[in-house]
Amino acid sequence: MSTLTEMRLLSNKMKITVHPEKLERFSKKRVGFYLKYASFVFRTLRRPSFQEFLSWMLRKENIEENMLRDVEVRVLPFKKKNGNGLAGNCNTGNGKIQIYPRTLKFCRKFMEQSGRDRFTSYVGIRARAALIHELLHLKYASDEEKVRQLTQEYFAVFTQNRPTPNSHMSSVYSMIFKPKATENTPAC
C-alpha cells in the first residue's frame, strides 16, 4: 500500500465527536471554546506531514491499519477519578482512540501565564503526542512504560524532521513529557 493511501486511510478514520446532551450543561461561550479547540486539534492531526509521519511509524512498528477503527477528537474534556485530565484513550478491543481537550480552567490559566501563541503550540503538540501514544497502545496494549518511552522517541523524530522549528517546541515538549504533569499546574 502506498504512503499516500495509508495517509488517507488514517485521516479518513478521524472525526470530531460530541454528546449533545452533555453540551446542554455548558454556556454558549464555553461550548464555543471547546468546539474551536476540537476543530484545531482535528486539523492539526490531519495535516499531511503528520499523517505521513504516522504512516511511517505504523509501518515501522508493524501496526496494521485494520487494528484502528477510528480516532475521535472529543469536544469535552475527560477527568479521571483522581481529578487529572486525560489526554487520550485507546480501546484495543475495538480499535477506537479518543483524544481529549484540556479543561477551560487550565487553558485560561495557561494563556494568562504564557500567551496565546504558546498555548496554541501546546494544544497541537499535546494532541500529536497523545495520538502517537494511543496508536502505540494498539501494539503494546498494557506496557505503559514502553509506550511512554516510544512516544517520546517517536515525537522527537517527528519534531526533528519538521521544516520550520517552533520556538515554543522545546519548552512545551518538556512540559508534556515531564513525569507526573497535572491538570491543575501548567509548567509555564
RODO-2510 file (C-alpha; in nm, 4 decimals, decimal comma):
residues 188
     n   res          X          Y          Z
     1     m     0,0000     0,0000     0,0000
     2     s     0,1374     0,3435    -0,0878
     3     t     0,2112     0,6043     0,1764
     4     l    -0,0489     0,8384     0,0232
     5     t    -0,3170     0,5697     0,0511
     6     e    -0,2143     0,4917     0,4104
     7     m    -0,2322     0,8625     0,4955
     8     r    -0,5840     0,8879     0,3528
     9     l    -0,6962     0,5774     0,5398
    10     l    -0,5776     0,7091     0,8748
    11     s    -0,7028     1,0608     0,8046
    12     n    -1,0434     0,9268     0,6995
    13     k    -1,0800     0,7489     1,0327
    14     m    -1,0664     1,0782     1,2230
    15     k    -1,3756     1,2627     1,3361
    16     i    -1,4898     1,5136     1,5947
    17     t    -1,7380     1,3669     1,8410
    18     v    -1,9617     1,5238     2,0992
    19     h    -2,2536     1,4103     2,3059
    20     p    -2,5144     1,6884     2,2575
    21     e    -2,6826     1,6118     2,5896
    22     k    -2,3558     1,6924     2,7705
    23     l    -2,3205     2,0255     2,5897
    24     e    -2,6504     2,1450     2,7364
    25     r    -2,4823     2,1794     3,0763
    26     f    -2,2377     2,4419     2,9457
    27     s    -2,2703     2,8061     2,8475
    28     k    -2,2664     2,9027     2,4809
    29     k    -1,9260     3,0655     2,5292
    30     r    -1,7758     2,7506     2,6850
    31     v    -1,9227     2,5276     2,4140
    32     g    -1,7807     2,7639     2,1515
    33     f    -1,4349     2,7407     2,3093
    34     y    -1,4399     2,3605     2,3147
    35     l    -1,5683     2,3390     1,9570
    36     k    -1,2838     2,5644     1,8390
    37     y    -1,0345     2,3599     2,0408
    38     a    -1,1582     2,0323     1,8864
    39     s    -1,1574     2,1804     1,5371
    40     f    -0,7971     2,2993     1,5799
    41     v    -0,6875     1,9570     1,7106
    42     f    -0,8683     1,7822     1,4249
    43     r    -0,6940     1,9984     1,1626
    44     t    -0,3582     1,9538     1,3385
    45     l    -0,3842     1,5753     1,3451
    46     r    -0,4896     1,5601     0,9798
    47     r    -0,2009     1,7695     0,8473
    48     p    -0,0289     1,5793     0,5653
    49     s     0,3176     1,5983     0,7243
    50     f     0,1885     1,4454     1,0479
    51     q    -0,0199     1,1851     0,8644
    52     e     0,2872     1,0853     0,6643
    53     f     0,4861     1,0531     0,9857
    54     l     0,2128     0,8384     1,1457
    55     s     0,2035     0,6106     0,8418
    56     w     0,5801     0,5658     0,8678
    57     m     0,5574     0,4971     1,2429
    58     l     0,2793     0,2405     1,1982
    59     r     0,4823     0,0591     0,9308
    60     k     0,7965     0,0669     1,1464
    61     e     0,6051    -0,0747     1,4448
    62     n     0,4182    -0,3297     1,2293
    63     i     0,0841    -0,1929     1,3447
    64     e    -0,1680    -0,2881     1,0817
    65     e    -0,4162    -0,0284     0,9603
    66     n    -0,7093    -0,2590     1,0333
    67     m    -0,6234    -0,2553     1,4070
    68     l    -0,7536     0,1025     1,4154
    69     r    -1,1237     0,1573     1,3593
    70     d    -1,1406     0,5294     1,4286
    71     v    -0,9900     0,8288     1,6060
    72     e    -1,2356     1,0525     1,7856
    73     v    -1,1369     1,4070     1,8732
    74     r    -1,3642     1,4680     2,1682
    75     v    -1,5122     1,8119     2,2249
    76     l    -1,5307     1,7899     2,6044
    77     p    -1,2527     1,7003     2,8490
    78     f    -1,2478     1,3808     3,0497
    79     k    -1,1403     1,3758     3,4130
    80     k    -1,0148     1,0605     3,5775
    81     k    -1,1255     0,9672     3,9291
    82     n    -0,8067     1,1230     4,0702
    83     g    -0,9071     1,4586     3,9189
    84     n    -0,6392     1,4682     3,6493
    85     g    -0,7389     1,5192     3,2888
    86     l    -0,6958     1,2518     3,0268
    87     a    -0,5182     1,3367     2,7001
    88     g    -0,6203     1,0218     2,5181
    89     n    -0,7553     0,6719     2,5450
    90     c    -0,7206     0,3574     2,3360
    91     n    -0,9621     0,0688     2,3412
    92     t    -0,7532    -0,2081     2,1868
    93     g    -1,0541    -0,4396     2,1737
    94     n    -1,2487    -0,2299     1,9272
    95     g    -0,9637    -0,0219     1,7818
    96     k    -1,1054     0,3112     1,8935
    97     i    -0,8852     0,6018     2,0038
    98     q    -1,0156     0,9151     2,1735
    99     i    -0,8253     1,2428     2,2094
   100     y    -0,9499     1,4846     2,4778
   101     p    -0,9013     1,8598     2,5341
   102     r    -0,7734     2,0264     2,8481
   103     t    -1,0253     2,1932     3,0759
   104     l    -1,1233     2,5532     3,0108
   105     k    -0,9853     2,6471     3,3532
   106     f    -0,6430     2,5027     3,2632
   107     c    -0,6488     2,6697     2,9201
   108     r    -0,7323     3,0124     3,0625
   109     k    -0,4574     2,9882     3,3239
   110     f    -0,2072     2,8709     3,0642
   111     m    -0,2930     3,1578     2,8265
   112     e    -0,2703     3,4148     3,1072
   113     q     0,0732     3,2895     3,2098
   114     s     0,2220     3,2109     2,8708
   115     g     0,0220     3,3814     2,5960
   116     r    -0,1940     3,2624     2,3110
   117     d     0,0919     3,1558     2,0795
   118     r     0,2486     2,9226     2,3338
   119     f    -0,0954     2,7882     2,4244
   120     t    -0,1699     2,7116     2,0589
   121     s     0,1647     2,5321     2,0298
   122     y     0,0874     2,3367     2,3449
   123     v    -0,2533     2,2220     2,2175
   124     g    -0,1070     2,0965     1,8882
   125     i     0,1899     1,9248     2,0491
   126     r    -0,0239     1,7631     2,3181
   127     a    -0,2699     1,6287     2,0604
   128     r     0,0066     1,4848     1,8404
   129     a     0,1828     1,3252     2,1376
   130     a    -0,1479     1,1793     2,2612
   131     l    -0,2266     1,0261     1,9216
   132     i     0,1235     0,8783     1,8886
   133     h     0,0899     0,7370     2,2397
   134     e    -0,2522     0,5833     2,1798
   135     l    -0,1531     0,4351     1,8428
   136     l     0,1378     0,2611     2,0154
   137     h    -0,1082     0,1107     2,2625
   138     l    -0,2584    -0,0825     1,9703
   139     k     0,0600    -0,2937     1,9744
   140     y     0,1803    -0,2600     2,3335
   141     a    -0,1605    -0,2714     2,4993
   142     s    -0,0645    -0,2971     2,8645
   143     d     0,3028    -0,1967     2,8606
   144     e     0,2631     0,1680     2,9642
   145     e     0,6346     0,2186     3,0308
   146     k     0,7303     0,1007     2,6807
   147     v     0,4548     0,3119     2,5241
   148     r     0,5757     0,6240     2,7086
   149     q     0,9356     0,5628     2,6058
   150     l     0,8418     0,5055     2,2413
   151     t     0,6101     0,8080     2,2432
   152     q     0,8998     1,0317     2,3466
   153     e     1,1304     0,8760     2,0880
   154     y     0,8830     0,8994     1,8011
   155     f     0,7752     1,2501     1,8942
   156     a     1,1412     1,3571     1,8964
   157     v     1,1822     1,2072     1,5480
   158     f     0,8752     1,3946     1,4261
   159     t     0,9936     1,7298     1,5657
   160     q     1,3472     1,6872     1,4296
   161     n     1,2137     1,6320     1,0790
   162     r     0,9929     1,9420     1,0740
   163     p     1,0958     2,2005     0,8141
   164     t     1,0173     2,5007     1,0362
   165     p     1,1016     2,4660     1,4033
   166     n     0,8542     2,6084     1,6515
   167     s     1,0080     2,8498     1,9020
   168     h     0,7916     2,7033     2,1788
   169     m     0,8617     2,3405     2,0873
   170     s     1,1322     2,2544     2,3416
   171     s     0,9621     2,4124     2,6424
   172     v     0,6243     2,2634     2,5576
   173     y     0,7899     1,9270     2,4851
   174     s     0,9414     1,9220     2,8341
   175     m     0,6010     2,0100     2,9839
   176     i     0,4250     1,7260     2,8098
   177     f     0,6877     1,4619     2,8676
   178     k     0,7906     1,5531     3,2208
   179     p     0,6758     1,2970     3,4745
   180     k     0,3553     1,3472     3,6682
   181     a     0,2340     1,6649     3,4946
   182     t    -0,1005     1,7531     3,6462
   183     e    -0,4151     1,9165     3,5174
   184     n    -0,4000     2,1925     3,7766
   185     t    -0,0484     2,3241     3,7356
   186     p     0,0808     2,4344     3,3978
   187     a     0,4595     2,4455     3,3987
   188     c     0,4977     2,7832     3,2371
***
